Amino acid sequence: MTSFIPRQPYSQEELARLYPKELELQLVQVLLRHGERTPVSPRFQNTGLWPYWPYCNSARQFTSVIMATTDWAKWDQLKYRRRLETFGMDDGPVIASGPEGQFDAICQPGELTDQGRETTLALGQRLRHLYVDQLRFMPKLISDSDMIYLRATPIPRALESVQQAFYGFYPPSARTADMPTPTIITRTPADEILFPNDSNCRRFAHLSRAFAKRAAERWNDSEDMEYLSKLFSKWMPGNQKVAVDSHPRLSGIMDTINATDAHGPATKLPKEFYDPKARSIIDKIAVEEWYAGYRESAEYRMLGIGALMGDITSRMTGSVERNGSDGLVEIGGNDGNLGRGRGGETDIKLALSGCHDTTLAAVLTSLGAFNGESWPPFTSHIAIELFRKRAGLNPSLSSLSTATPSAPSPPPNEQKPKSWWTSLFGTSARPGAGTAPEPEGIARKPLADLSEEQKDKIKGYYVRVRYNDKIMQVPGCKQQGKHLDGDESFCTLEAFKEIVDKYTPKNWKHACASNVDAPSFPAQPEPAGYA
């Protein structure tokens, strides 16, 4: 399946089962794959597939920020139309055109298309219907975005997709006229952990190459690969056989098939590329090549997706503690000039992160919850939901009123923002700073190292994972005492944190640069989804 086809909204009966009355929703973190896009590289031009696709109408109306004068307080906007230039027949410059001679709306490789914008907008609208209209978890009208954490990878299609989803969730009619500009967080490529970053993590690159090589050894001479070669070899360079590591790679062939399948008739491959059996084979092999490492190796999980899962989990514990780890640090504190404008960023309730297929599959596989799943379609999403037992139903929470959603937060001018060091390591004093440390927080501290008082703080809280509106099961949460009574899909926060702790790196960059030449495969099985 190329594009995710959403189901109908949950019925009232389904909502009653999925969101039981004894639980109160406290935090929702959504990881969304970008929408439909063009192929990341032009391939199979020998089939007649046009290299330039006219599906990006945003190129007709780009806007850039312009400094209007030397006064830095005064800015303007420049609206412009983009056209792409390329090589002509004699190597001279020509304007790139689409299949029917179009010069405008031409897409760059890997660019979010009109279809991708439409589906990510629709995703935001569906999320609004669930969390605003049906559950009343988020307000219908907002005057600021202080309770919302927005994040995207440096890849433009991910940023544009999260913008579209936010717009669908809170369109202009659901925002006050004086609402401050929302903040969207990004990272430099060297620091990016919102996707498996093999370009900037040397050890992970080594591991991913080893697992890819193993997949090639397993599948290149198989009957399945022979079937693919019979269909596609005539279109391959030099009529070579299809292989995991052919040129283009099998995953590259899949990329072009999926991108063309999602768009109009003017940009299609020959019909044999859409053979159902072939697509099933490609999906099976590609999923193994790219994601088996997360299922089998704790180090693979740690380097590929552990830092992100650590962030997600620490945001949940921060939501319980209300100590700044639930979003304050990431968005620049309560400074009106650096934060979102109103100083209330210590109560994050919704996080939207624009990312990629490799993010979603890595997250689910690292939790042991991707068994039998296909490659994530365009505009897929994961919703990681944090619940708490209502205070009247859970005596252990009655003494933790400061950690409940109903407890009022201090006024913004009375809040004491914590440093990034405090939120991550539980002390306001960096080594050698000479100041008295504050009480330690939970944040990324492993469950085994928590005091009994700290463990008590996260009792009565539950985590559930929904993937494309399907409830996913973390195997380590099935054990007695590690889930909500009567429903194994609600993992206790303690159990979920303990599982994620096992592959959350203490220093991701150091781990990326360490043990580069060590064996690639674990000596003993290290199954995902268990503590």
C-alpha positions as CSV (number, residue, x, y, z in Angstrom):
1,M,0.0,0.0,0.0
2,T,1.5,3.3,-1.1
3,S,-0.7,5.9,0.6
4,F,-2.4,5.4,3.9
5,I,-6.2,5.1,3.5
6,P,-7.7,6.3,6.8
7,R,-10.6,4.5,8.4
8,Q,-13.8,6.2,9.4
9,P,-13.7,8.1,12.8
10,Y,-14.1,6.0,15.9
11,S,-17.8,5.4,16.8
12,Q,-19.0,6.3,20.3
13,E,-18.9,2.6,21.2
14,E,-15.3,2.3,20.0
15,L,-14.3,5.5,21.9
16,A,-15.8,4.1,25.1
17,R,-13.6,1.0,24.7
18,L,-10.5,2.8,23.6
19,Y,-10.7,5.6,26.1
20,P,-12.1,4.0,29.3
21,K,-13.6,6.3,31.9
22,E,-11.1,5.3,34.6
23,L,-8.3,6.8,32.6
24,E,-7.6,10.4,31.8
25,L,-5.6,11.4,28.7
26,Q,-2.6,13.6,29.7
27,L,-0.2,13.8,26.8
28,V,-0.3,12.8,23.1
29,Q,2.9,12.6,21.0
30,V,2.4,12.1,17.3
31,L,5.1,11.0,14.9
32,L,3.9,11.5,11.3
33,R,5.5,10.4,8.1
34,H,5.5,13.1,5.5
35,G,2.9,12.9,2.7
36,E,3.3,11.8,-0.8
37,R,6.4,13.0,-2.6
38,T,8.4,12.6,-5.8
39,P,11.1,9.9,-6.0
40,V,14.3,11.0,-4.1
41,S,16.2,10.2,-7.4
42,P,15.1,10.1,-11.0
43,R,15.1,6.4,-12.1
44,F,13.8,4.3,-15.0
45,Q,13.7,7.2,-17.5
46,N,14.2,4.5,-20.1
47,T,10.6,3.4,-19.4
48,G,9.3,6.8,-20.5
49,L,8.9,8.0,-16.9
50,W,9.3,11.8,-17.0
51,P,12.1,13.1,-14.7
52,Y,10.2,16.3,-13.8
53,W,6.8,16.1,-12.2
54,P,4.3,19.0,-12.2
55,Y,2.7,18.2,-8.9
56,C,4.1,21.0,-6.7
57,N,1.9,24.0,-7.0
58,S,3.5,25.6,-4.0
59,A,6.3,26.5,-6.3
60,R,4.0,29.1,-7.9
61,Q,3.7,31.0,-4.6
62,F,6.8,30.8,-2.5
63,T,7.5,33.4,0.2
64,S,10.8,34.5,1.7
65,V,11.6,36.7,4.6
66,I,13.3,39.9,3.5
67,M,15.1,42.5,5.6
68,A,13.4,45.7,4.5
69,T,15.9,48.1,6.0
70,T,18.9,48.1,8.2
71,D,16.6,48.2,11.2
72,W,16.4,44.6,12.4
73,A,13.0,45.1,13.8
74,K,11.5,45.7,10.3
75,W,11.0,42.7,8.0
76,D,9.1,42.2,4.8
77,Q,8.2,39.2,2.6
78,L,9.1,38.5,-1.0
79,K,6.7,36.4,-2.9
80,Y,8.1,34.6,-5.9
81,R,7.6,31.8,-8.4
82,R,10.1,29.0,-8.7
83,R,11.2,27.4,-12.0
84,L,13.8,24.7,-12.3
85,E,16.7,25.0,-14.7
86,T,18.5,21.9,-16.1
87,F,20.9,20.9,-18.9
88,G,19.7,21.1,-22.5
89,M,20.7,19.0,-25.5
90,D,24.0,20.8,-26.0
91,D,24.6,21.2,-22.2
92,G,23.2,24.7,-22.3
93,P,20.6,25.8,-19.7
94,V,16.9,25.1,-20.2
95,I,13.9,25.4,-18.0
96,A,12.8,21.9,-16.8
97,S,9.3,21.0,-17.9
98,G,6.7,18.4,-17.1
99,P,5.2,15.6,-19.3
100,E,2.9,18.1,-21.0
101,G,5.4,20.9,-21.3
102,Q,4.5,22.6,-18.0
103,F,7.1,25.0,-16.6
104,D,5.4,25.9,-13.3
105,A,4.7,23.6,-10.4
106,I,7.7,21.4,-11.2
107,C,8.9,19.4,-8.2
108,Q,12.4,18.8,-6.9
109,P,13.4,15.2,-6.2
110,G,11.9,14.1,-3.0
111,E,9.6,17.1,-2.7
112,L,6.2,17.0,-1.0
113,T,3.6,17.1,-3.7
114,D,0.1,18.6,-3.8
115,Q,-1.2,15.2,-2.9
116,G,1.2,15.0,0.1
117,R,0.0,18.4,1.3
118,E,-3.6,17.3,1.0
119,T,-3.2,14.1,3.0
120,T,-1.1,15.6,5.8
121,L,-3.7,18.4,6.1
122,A,-6.4,15.7,6.3
123,L,-4.4,13.9,9.0
124,G,-4.4,17.1,11.1
125,Q,-8.1,17.4,10.6
126,R,-8.6,13.8,11.7
127,L,-6.5,14.3,14.8
128,R,-8.5,17.4,15.6
129,H,-11.7,15.5,15.3
130,L,-10.5,12.8,17.7
131,Y,-8.7,14.9,20.3
132,V,-10.8,18.1,20.1
133,D,-14.3,17.2,18.9
134,Q,-14.7,13.7,20.3
135,L,-12.4,13.5,23.4
136,R,-12.3,17.2,24.2
137,F,-8.6,16.7,25.2
138,M,-7.4,19.8,23.4
139,P,-9.3,23.2,23.3
140,K,-11.4,24.1,20.2
141,L,-9.9,27.6,20.2
142,I,-6.3,28.6,21.1
143,S,-4.8,32.0,21.8
144,D,-1.2,30.6,21.9
145,S,0.6,27.3,21.2
146,D,2.2,27.0,24.5
147,M,0.8,23.5,25.1
148,I,1.9,22.2,21.7
149,Y,5.4,21.0,20.8
150,L,6.1,21.1,17.0
151,R,9.2,19.4,15.6
152,A,10.6,18.4,12.2
153,T,13.7,16.9,10.6
154,P,15.8,19.2,8.4
155,I,14.2,17.5,5.3
156,P,11.8,20.1,3.8
157,R,9.0,17.5,3.2
158,A,8.9,16.7,6.9
159,L,8.7,20.3,7.9
160,E,6.0,21.1,5.3
161,S,4.0,18.0,6.4
162,V,4.0,19.0,10.1
163,Q,3.0,22.5,9.1
164,Q,0.1,21.1,7.1
165,A,-0.9,18.8,10.0
166,F,-0.8,21.7,12.5
167,Y,-2.9,23.8,10.1
168,G,-5.5,21.0,9.9
169,F,-5.5,20.6,13.6
170,Y,-5.7,24.3,14.3
171,P,-6.9,26.2,11.2
172,P,-7.1,30.0,11.4
173,S,-10.7,29.8,12.5
174,A,-9.5,27.9,15.6
175,R,-6.8,30.5,16.5
176,T,-7.4,33.9,17.9
177,A,-6.3,36.9,15.8
178,D,-3.6,37.9,18.2
179,M,-2.1,34.4,18.7
180,P,1.7,34.6,18.7
181,T,3.7,32.8,16.1
182,P,4.1,29.1,16.9
183,T,7.6,27.6,17.3
184,I,8.8,24.7,15.2
185,I,11.9,23.0,16.5
186,T,14.6,21.6,14.1
187,R,18.1,20.3,14.5
188,T,21.2,20.4,12.4
189,P,21.8,17.2,10.4
190,A,24.7,16.3,12.7
191,D,22.4,16.3,15.8
192,E,19.3,14.8,14.2
193,I,17.7,11.9,16.0
194,L,14.2,12.1,14.6
195,F,15.3,9.6,12.0
196,P,18.0,6.9,12.0
197,N,21.0,9.1,11.3
198,D,23.5,6.8,9.6
199,S,25.1,9.8,7.8
200,N,26.3,11.2,11.2
201,C,26.6,8.1,13.3
202,R,29.6,6.1,12.1
203,R,28.9,3.0,14.2
204,F,25.3,2.9,13.1
205,A,26.3,3.2,9.5
206,H,28.6,0.2,10.0
207,L,25.7,-1.8,11.6
208,S,23.2,-0.9,8.9
209,R,25.6,-1.9,6.2
210,A,26.2,-5.2,7.9
211,F,22.4,-6.0,8.1
212,A,21.9,-4.9,4.5
213,K,24.7,-7.2,3.4
214,R,23.1,-10.1,5.3
215,A,19.8,-9.4,3.6
216,A,21.6,-9.4,0.2
217,E,23.2,-12.7,1.0
218,R,19.9,-14.2,2.0
219,W,17.8,-12.9,-0.9
220,N,19.8,-12.2,-3.9
221,D,19.8,-15.8,-5.2
222,S,16.3,-16.6,-4.1
223,E,13.3,-17.6,-6.1
224,D,11.6,-14.3,-5.0
225,M,14.4,-12.2,-6.4
226,E,14.4,-14.3,-9.6
227,Y,10.7,-13.4,-10.0
228,L,11.5,-9.7,-9.7
229,S,14.3,-10.0,-12.2
230,K,12.0,-11.6,-14.8
231,L,9.7,-8.6,-14.5
232,F,12.2,-5.7,-14.2
233,S,15.6,-6.7,-15.6
234,K,14.8,-5.3,-19.1
235,W,14.5,-1.9,-17.5
236,M,17.6,-2.2,-15.3
237,P,20.9,-0.6,-16.4
238,G,22.7,-3.2,-18.6
239,N,19.7,-5.5,-18.1
240,Q,21.2,-6.6,-14.8
241,K,19.4,-8.7,-12.3
242,V,17.4,-7.1,-9.5
243,A,19.1,-7.5,-6.1
244,V,19.1,-6.0,-2.6
245,D,22.3,-4.2,-3.6
246,S,21.8,-3.8,-7.3
247,H,21.9,-0.4,-9.0
248,P,19.3,0.9,-8.3
249,R,18.9,-0.9,-5.1
250,L,15.8,-2.9,-4.4
251,S,14.7,-0.2,-1.9
252,G,15.3,2.4,-4.6
253,I,13.0,0.5,-7.0
254,M,10.4,0.4,-4.3
255,D,10.8,4.2,-3.8
256,T,10.0,4.9,-7.5
257,I,7.1,2.4,-7.6
258,N,5.5,3.9,-4.5
259,A,5.9,7.5,-5.6
260,T,4.5,6.8,-9.1
261,D,1.7,4.8,-7.7
262,A,0.6,7.7,-5.5
263,H,0.3,10.2,-8.4
264,G,-1.3,10.8,-11.7
265,P,-1.3,8.8,-15.0
266,A,1.3,11.1,-16.6
267,T,4.0,9.7,-14.2
268,K,3.6,6.0,-14.2
269,L,5.9,3.0,-14.8
270,P,5.1,0.1,-17.0
271,K,2.3,-2.1,-15.5
272,E,4.7,-4.9,-14.5
273,F,6.1,-2.7,-11.8
274,Y,2.7,-2.8,-10.0
275,D,2.4,-6.6,-10.1
276,P,0.9,-7.5,-6.6
277,K,3.2,-10.4,-6.0
278,A,6.3,-8.4,-6.9
279,R,5.3,-5.6,-4.6
280,S,4.7,-8.0,-1.8
281,I,8.1,-9.5,-2.3
282,I,9.8,-6.1,-2.4
283,D,8.1,-5.0,0.8
284,K,9.0,-8.2,2.7
285,I,12.7,-8.0,1.7
286,A,13.0,-4.2,2.2
287,V,11.5,-4.4,5.7
288,E,14.0,-7.1,6.6
289,E,16.9,-5.2,5.2
290,W,16.1,-1.9,6.9
291,Y,14.5,-2.9,10.2
292,A,15.6,-6.4,11.2
293,G,18.5,-4.8,13.2
294,Y,16.0,-3.1,15.5
295,R,14.4,-6.4,16.2
296,E,17.6,-8.3,16.9
297,S,20.2,-5.9,18.3
298,A,20.1,-3.7,21.4
299,E,23.0,-1.6,20.0
300,Y,21.1,-1.1,16.7
301,R,18.1,0.1,18.6
302,M,20.2,2.4,20.8
303,L,22.1,4.1,17.9
304,G,19.2,4.1,15.4
305,I,16.2,5.3,17.4
306,G,17.1,5.1,21.1
307,A,17.8,8.8,21.5
308,L,14.4,9.7,20.1
309,M,12.7,7.1,22.3
310,G,14.5,8.6,25.3
311,D,13.2,12.0,24.4
312,I,9.6,10.7,24.0
313,T,9.8,8.9,27.3
314,S,11.4,11.7,29.2
315,R,8.7,14.0,27.9
316,M,6.2,11.7,29.5
317,T,7.9,11.6,32.8
318,G,8.3,15.3,32.6
319,S,4.6,15.6,32.1
320,V,4.1,13.7,35.4
321,E,6.7,15.6,37.3
322,R,6.0,19.0,35.8
323,N,9.7,19.9,36.2
324,G,10.4,21.3,32.7
325,S,11.2,18.1,31.0
326,D,7.9,18.0,29.1
327,G,8.9,20.6,26.6
328,L,10.1,23.7,28.3
329,V,13.8,23.0,27.5
330,E,13.2,22.1,23.9
331,I,11.4,25.2,23.0
332,G,13.6,27.7,24.7
333,G,12.1,28.2,28.1
334,N,9.6,30.8,29.1
335,D,11.4,33.7,27.5
336,G,8.7,35.5,25.4
337,N,11.3,36.2,22.7
338,L,12.7,32.7,22.5
339,G,9.7,30.6,23.4
340,R,6.1,30.8,22.1
341,G,5.3,34.1,23.5
342,R,3.3,33.6,26.6
343,G,5.6,31.7,28.9
344,G,3.4,28.7,29.6
345,E,5.5,26.1,27.9
346,T,5.7,23.8,30.9
347,D,2.4,22.1,30.2
348,I,2.9,20.4,26.8
349,K,-0.2,18.3,26.0
350,L,0.3,17.7,22.2
351,A,3.5,17.0,20.3
352,L,3.6,16.8,16.5
353,S,6.8,15.7,14.8
354,G,7.3,15.6,11.1
355,C,9.5,12.6,10.2
356,H,9.9,9.6,7.9
357,D,9.0,6.0,7.2
358,T,12.3,4.9,8.7
359,T,11.4,6.7,11.9
360,L,8.0,5.1,12.3
361,A,9.2,1.6,11.5
362,A,12.2,2.0,13.7
363,V,10.1,3.1,16.7
364,L,7.6,0.3,16.4
365,T,10.2,-2.4,15.7
366,S,12.3,-1.2,18.7
367,L,9.3,-1.8,20.9
368,G,8.7,-5.2,19.4
369,A,5.4,-4.0,17.8
370,F,6.1,-4.1,14.1
371,N,5.7,-7.9,13.5
372,G,4.1,-8.6,10.1
373,E,3.6,-5.0,9.2
374,S,4.3,-3.6,5.8
375,W,6.5,-0.6,4.9
376,P,4.9,2.5,6.4
377,P,2.7,4.2,3.7
378,F,2.8,7.9,3.0
379,T,1.2,10.0,5.8
380,S,1.3,7.2,8.3
381,H,1.4,8.2,11.9
382,I,2.1,6.9,15.4
383,A,0.3,8.3,18.4
384,I,2.0,7.6,21.8
385,E,-0.6,8.4,24.4
386,L,0.0,8.9,28.1
387,F,-2.9,8.3,30.5
388,R,-3.3,8.6,34.2
389,K,-5.8,6.9,36.5
390,R,-8.3,9.4,37.7
391,A,-7.4,10.4,41.3
392,G,-10.6,9.0,42.8
393,L,-9.8,5.6,41.4
394,N,-6.1,5.5,42.4
395,P,-5.2,6.3,46.0
396,S,-1.5,6.5,45.2
397,L,-2.3,9.6,43.1
398,S,-4.2,11.5,45.8
399,S,-1.0,12.8,47.4
400,L,0.5,13.8,44.0
401,S,-1.9,16.6,43.2
402,T,0.9,18.7,41.8
403,A,1.4,16.1,39.1
404,T,-2.2,15.9,37.9
405,P,-3.6,17.7,34.9
406,S,-6.2,19.4,37.1
407,A,-3.6,21.1,39.3
408,P,-3.0,24.7,38.3
409,S,0.5,25.7,37.2
410,P,2.2,28.6,38.8
411,P,1.7,31.9,37.0
412,P,4.3,32.4,34.2
413,N,6.1,35.2,36.1
414,E,6.5,32.9,39.1
415,Q,7.8,29.9,37.2
416,K,11.5,29.1,37.6
417,P,12.8,27.8,34.3
418,K,15.3,25.0,34.7
419,S,18.4,24.7,32.6
420,W,18.8,22.0,30.0
421,W,21.3,20.3,32.4
422,T,18.7,20.3,35.2
423,S,16.0,18.7,33.1
424,L,18.2,15.9,31.7
425,F,20.4,15.1,34.7
426,G,18.3,16.4,37.7
427,T,20.7,19.0,39.1
428,S,21.0,22.7,38.4
429,A,24.8,22.5,39.0
430,R,27.0,21.5,36.2
431,P,30.2,19.7,37.3
432,G,32.4,22.3,39.2
433,A,29.7,25.0,39.2
434,G,29.9,25.3,42.9
435,T,26.1,25.7,43.5
436,A,23.9,23.5,45.6
437,P,22.1,20.9,43.5
438,E,18.3,20.8,43.2
439,P,16.3,17.6,43.9
440,E,16.9,15.1,41.2
441,G,14.3,14.5,38.5
442,I,13.4,11.4,36.7
443,A,13.9,12.5,33.1
444,R,16.3,10.0,31.4
445,K,17.3,8.4,34.7
446,P,16.9,4.6,34.3
447,L,14.0,3.1,36.2
448,A,16.4,0.9,38.2
449,D,18.2,4.0,39.5
450,L,15.0,5.8,40.7
451,S,14.3,6.1,44.4
452,E,11.1,4.6,45.7
453,E,9.6,8.1,46.0
454,Q,10.4,8.7,42.3
455,K,8.9,5.4,41.3
456,D,5.8,6.3,43.2
457,K,5.4,9.4,41.1
458,I,4.9,7.5,37.9
459,K,2.6,4.9,39.3
460,G,-0.9,5.0,38.0
461,Y,0.2,6.2,34.6
462,Y,-0.2,4.2,31.4
463,V,1.2,4.4,27.8
464,R,-0.5,3.2,24.7
465,V,0.8,3.1,21.1
466,R,-1.6,3.5,18.1
467,Y,-0.2,3.1,14.6
468,N,-2.5,4.4,11.8
469,D,-5.4,4.0,14.3
470,K,-4.4,0.4,15.1
471,I,-3.6,-0.5,18.7
472,M,-0.1,-1.9,18.9
473,Q,1.1,-4.4,21.5
474,V,4.5,-4.1,23.3
475,P,5.3,-7.7,24.2
476,G,7.1,-6.8,27.4
477,C,3.9,-5.2,28.7
478,K,1.9,-8.4,28.6
479,Q,3.3,-9.6,31.9
480,Q,1.2,-9.4,35.1
481,G,1.6,-6.1,36.8
482,K,2.9,-4.3,33.7
483,H,-0.4,-3.2,32.1
484,L,-3.8,-2.0,33.0
485,D,-5.9,-4.7,34.5
486,G,-7.9,-6.3,31.7
487,D,-6.2,-4.5,28.8
488,E,-2.6,-5.4,27.8
489,S,-2.4,-2.5,25.3
490,F,-2.1,0.0,28.2
491,C,1.5,-0.5,29.3
492,T,2.3,1.0,32.7
493,L,4.6,4.0,32.4
494,E,7.1,2.1,34.6
495,A,7.2,-0.9,32.3
496,F,7.4,1.2,29.2
497,K,10.2,3.4,30.6
498,E,12.1,0.3,31.7
499,I,11.9,-1.2,28.2
500,V,13.0,2.1,26.5
501,D,15.7,2.6,29.2
502,K,17.5,-0.5,27.9
503,Y,18.3,1.2,24.6
504,T,18.4,4.9,25.4
505,P,22.0,6.1,24.9
506,K,23.7,8.0,27.7
507,N,25.8,9.9,25.1
508,W,24.6,9.3,21.5
509,K,27.5,11.0,19.8
510,H,30.1,9.2,21.8
511,A,28.4,5.8,21.1
512,C,28.3,6.7,17.4
513,A,32.1,7.1,17.4
514,S,32.8,4.0,19.5
515,N,33.4,0.4,18.8
516,V,33.3,1.0,15.0
517,D,35.1,-2.2,14.2
518,A,33.4,-4.4,16.7
519,P,31.3,-7.3,15.6
520,S,28.0,-6.2,13.9
521,F,25.7,-8.9,15.2
522,P,25.0,-9.7,18.9
523,A,26.5,-12.9,20.3
524,Q,23.2,-13.7,21.9
525,P,19.6,-12.9,20.9
526,E,18.5,-9.4,22.1
527,P,14.8,-9.3,21.2
528,A,13.0,-6.0,21.1
529,G,10.1,-5.0,23.3
530,Y,11.4,-6.3,26.6
531,A,13.2,-4.8,29.6
